[in-house]
């Protein structure tokens, strides 16, 4: 049985697990200060709350350095693993073009 807890994860945790930020604190600070866009089922919303939940299939768009990253969530992950494992959590739409 899949529960809500199993099918979603906090945005700051996922960005940290996917290795976009070295620490969860940096991930939370970026979300709070700069915001992130989440696309789900054709609807786009902007959030500055690190505790916002995301699910598989969401598209997360955020600024990183001078680039804007747009990634589709493939898996939520259960830990912050090695880089190869982290890359399996998402599709980077920038590298696909």
N, C-alpha and C positions, 0 to 999 in steps of 0.2 A: 504494500500500500504506500503510495506516494503522498507525503504530507506537504503543506505549504513550505515548511522549513527546508525540505529536501529539494523543492522545485524552484527556490529562489535564494539569493544571497545578497548581502549588503554590497552596494556599489564600491565603497572604499576597499572592502576585503577582496572583491574580485579583481580590481585594478592592481592590487598588491600581489595577489596570487598569479596573475598573468604577467607579472614582472614589468609593469609600466612604471612602477615606483619602488624604490629600495626599501621603504618602510611603510607600514600602514598609516602612520602619522602623516607622512608626506602626501600620501594619497588623499587622506581626509582634508588636509589643508588645501590642496589644489581644488578639490571639489567645492569646499566652502568659499574660497576666494574667487575662483574663476568660473565655476559652474561646469556642468556637463549636460549634453543633450542625449536623451534616450528616445529611440524610435521603437514603438511597439504597436503592431497591428495597424500600421499606417498613421498612427498618431505620434506626434513629436512633442516632447515636453522638456523643459529645461529645469534642472535642479541644482541647488547648492547645498543639499543635505546628504552627507556621507552615508547615512543609514537608509537611503532609498534602495528598495530592492529591485534586482534585475533578474530576468529569467533567460533560459535558452531561447535564441531567436531574436533577442533585442539587439539593436544596433546602437552602440555607444560612441559618441563623438565628443572629442575633447582636444584642447590645445596641449601640445607637448613640444617644448622648445619653440622653434619658429614654425613648426608644422602643425597641421590639424590632422588628428588621427581619427579614423572612422573604422570601427571593428565590429564584426558580428559575433555575438556570444554563441559558441558551439557547445561548451561545457562549463559548468560552474566550478569544478575542481573541489578538492577536499583539503588541499594544503598548498603551500608555496614550495613547489618542487623545482627541479632543474629547468634550465631555459628550454630545452627540447620539450619537456612536458608542458610548460607554460604556453608554448606556441600552439599546442593542440587545443587550447581553450578558446581560440578565436580565429577568424579569418580577417586579415588586414586588407581592407578594400583598396588602400593606396598601393600596395605591392601587387595587386591583381591586375592593375591597368598597365 
